[in-house]
Amino acid sequence: MRTYEIMLILPAEADDKVIGTVTDRIAQVLSRSGGQIVKADRWGRRRLAYPIDKLTEGNYLLVECLADPADIRELERVLSLADEVIRFKTVVLPEKRAKVPAVVTPAVPEAVSPGPAPDEAEPEAAAPAAPETAPAEAASAEAV
């Protein structure tokens, strides 16, 4: 299963009942093969970037879910047929953003290499070397 993020734009006059209906429809399609909604954020009423079907505002809904790619194709088909959905966009979340470690293991001091001690560092590496000028540059500098 993969983690997907779906952004939906609903009509501006959509109330909680309509938003709940859309969320339930998404959950119903995903649950057929074990998918689930992880998080649903209601962004509320916002101005659209450009008019869509003579509408200038919409209700935004962001849904994060776990599903198989075949389920997402079916969900996109269902959402495209839904009258209460103006637009939607589905993206796959990258693994590093989608997976949150369940248990954070503390770093063991012996396992971490601190690097060389400050007194063991090479003296040349500590002081920056003076820039060398090319012979042609030196000759032109003296001529000026």
C-alpha positions in Angstrom: 0.0 0.0 0.0 1.1 3.6 -0.7 0.3 6.8 1.0 -1.7 9.3 -1.2 -2.8 12.8 -0.7 -6.0 14.0 -2.3 -7.0 17.7 -2.6 -10.6 18.3 -3.3 -12.5 21.5 -4.1 -16.2 21.4 -3.2 -18.7 24.2 -3.8 -18.4 27.2 -1.5 -21.9 26.6 -0.1 -21.1 23.0 0.9 -21.9 22.4 4.5 -20.6 19.7 7.0 -23.2 17.2 5.6 -21.8 17.4 2.1 -18.2 17.3 3.3 -19.1 14.2 5.4 -20.7 12.5 2.4 -17.6 13.0 0.3 -15.4 11.7 3.1 -17.6 8.7 3.6 -17.6 8.0 -0.1 -13.8 8.0 -0.2 -13.6 5.7 2.8 -16.2 3.4 1.3 -14.2 3.0 -2.0 -10.9 2.6 -0.1 -12.1 0.1 2.4 -13.1 -2.5 -0.3 -9.5 -3.8 -0.3 -8.2 -2.7 3.0 -7.4 1.0 2.3 -8.1 3.7 4.9 -8.2 7.4 5.5 -5.3 8.5 7.6 -6.2 12.2 8.0 -8.8 14.6 6.6 -8.2 18.3 6.9 -10.9 20.8 6.2 -9.3 24.0 4.9 -12.6 25.8 4.7 -13.8 28.3 2.2 -11.1 29.9 0.0 -10.8 32.0 -3.1 -10.0 30.0 -6.3 -7.0 31.0 -8.3 -9.2 31.3 -11.4 -12.9 30.9 -12.0 -14.1 27.3 -12.5 -17.6 27.0 -14.0 -18.3 30.6 -13.0 -17.4 29.9 -9.4 -14.8 32.0 -7.6 -14.8 30.4 -4.2 -14.6 26.8 -3.0 -14.5 24.6 0.1 -11.1 22.9 0.2 -10.6 19.4 1.7 -7.3 17.6 2.0 -7.4 13.8 2.6 -4.4 11.6 3.3 -5.0 7.9 2.8 -3.4 4.5 2.5 -4.5 2.5 -0.6 -3.4 0.4 -3.5 -3.0 2.0 -6.9 -6.0 0.1 -8.3 -8.2 1.6 -5.5 -7.0 5.1 -6.4 -8.0 4.6 -10.0 -11.4 3.6 -8.9 -11.6 6.5 -6.4 -10.7 9.0 -9.1 -13.4 7.5 -11.3 -16.0 7.9 -8.5 -14.8 11.5 -7.7 -15.0 12.5 -11.3 -18.6 11.4 -11.4 -19.6 13.0 -8.1 -21.6 16.2 -8.5 -20.4 17.8 -5.3 -16.7 17.7 -6.3 -15.6 20.6 -8.5 -12.0 19.5 -8.9 -9.6 17.0 -7.2 -5.9 16.1 -7.5 -4.2 13.0 -6.2 -0.5 12.7 -5.5 1.7 9.9 -4.1 3.5 11.1 -1.0 7.2 10.3 -0.9 8.2 7.5 1.5 10.3 9.7 3.8 7.3 12.1 4.3 4.7 9.4 4.5 6.4 7.2 7.0 6.8 8.5 10.5 9.0 6.3 12.8 6.9 4.6 15.4 9.8 4.3 17.9 12.7 6.7 18.0 15.8 5.0 19.2 18.2 7.1 21.2 21.7 7.4 19.9 24.3 5.4 21.8 27.4 7.5 22.5 29.7 4.5 21.8 28.2 3.9 18.4 28.7 7.5 17.2 32.1 8.4 15.9 33.0 11.8 17.3 35.8 12.3 14.8 39.4 13.4 15.6 40.1 15.3 18.8 40.9 19.0 18.2 44.5 18.6 19.3 45.0 15.7 16.8 43.9 17.7 13.8 46.6 18.6 11.3 47.9 22.1 11.7 47.7 22.8 7.9 44.0 22.0 7.9 43.3 24.4 10.7 44.9 27.5 9.1 43.7 28.5 5.6 46.5 28.6 3.0 47.4 32.0 1.5 46.2 32.2 -2.1 49.0 31.9 -4.6 49.1 34.3 -7.5 50.0 33.1 -11.0 53.3 34.5 -12.5 51.4 36.3 -15.2 49.2 38.1 -12.7 52.2 39.0 -10.6 54.0 40.6 -13.5 50.9 42.6 -14.6 50.4 43.8 -11.0 54.0 45.2 -10.9 53.6 46.9 -14.3 50.7 49.0 -13.1 
